[in-house]
Amino acid sequence: MSSKEKELELDLECSLCKDVFREPKTLGCLHSFCLECLEIYVERSHSNVGLKCPICRTPFQSESRDQLANLSTDTFLLNALNTQNSLKKSISQQDNQKLMCFDEENEA
């Protein structure tokens, strides 16, 4: 993996699970997390009162999982994830291609 790829993945990393975002949702403070990570975070707090952003501690309220699912998604983040997925697919397809010599029998 190139340093550019690693840098891009760090920008697209959920601070709760330390993995590339899956279904990213954005809180009112504009910090984003995976939907599943937010659900686990709310579940572990055993209360929907007094919830705070894990990064900046800005309060937010969520009465249900549906409300978490209805949080907005940062379109810039979503586009970056889609671009990264496209690049990964493109790179893997290039890796699977073989270069052939002009005789079309021997690999280059």
N, C-alpha and C positions, 0 to 999 in steps of 0.2 A: 504494500500500500504506500503510495507516494505521500510526501509531507502535506501536499495540498489536500489530498483525500482525508488524511487524519485531521487536518485543520477544519475542514468542512464538517466532518462527523462531530467534532467537539462543539461546533456552533449549533448542531442539530441534536444535542444530547439533553435529555431530561435530567434535571438536577436531582430528582428523587431516585430514579432507577439506574442512572448513569448509562443508559442505552439510548439509541436513536429513537426519537419520538414515535409513539404509536398513538394514533387518534389524539393529536395535541389539542388541549383546551386552554384558553387564556382567561386568567382571573382579571378582575377590575383593575388591579395594579399593573397589568400587562405582562406578568410573568406567566409562562406557559409550562404545562406538565402533561404527561400522558393521562388520558381519561382514567385508565385503570389505576394509575398511581394516585390520582386524586381520590378515587373511590376508596382505595386502601387507607389513604391518609385520613379521610373523614371517618371511616369505620374504626380505625385505631384510636381516634380521639374520643369515641363513645359519646359524642355530643355534636350537634350541629350549631350550637351556640358558642360563640367565642372562637370560631375557627379563624386562623391567621395564615397568610401566605407563608410557606416554608422558607422563602428567601428574605422578604422584606418585612414580614410580620404585619402586613396590612390586613385588617379584618375582612372576612367575607362570610356570607351565610349561604348554606345549602340545606334545604329541608329534605331533599331526596336525591336518589341517583339520577332521576330524570332531569333535575335541575343542573346537575353536573354535565350531563350529556348535552344539555341545551346551551352551555356556555359557548361563547364565540370561539372561533378558530382564527388565529393570525394567518391571513392569506399569504403574507410574505413567507412565513415559516412553512406553510403547506406547499407553496411553489418550490421552495428550496428542497423540501423532502422529495417532491416529484422529480425535480432535476437530478438529485443525487441518485434516485432509483434508476432513472434513465441512463445516467452515466455508468452506473454499475453494470447494467444489462449490456450496454454497448461495449464496455471493457471486457466482460466475460465472453461476448460473442467474438470479439477480436482475438482473444486468447485461444479460442477453439478453432480459429481458422489456421490452415497450414499454408505456408508459402511454397509454391512448387516451382521447380526449374522449368526452363523453356521446353524441355523434353516432355513435361507433364507426367513424368514417371517418378522422378526423384524429388524428395523434399529439399527445399532450399536451406 
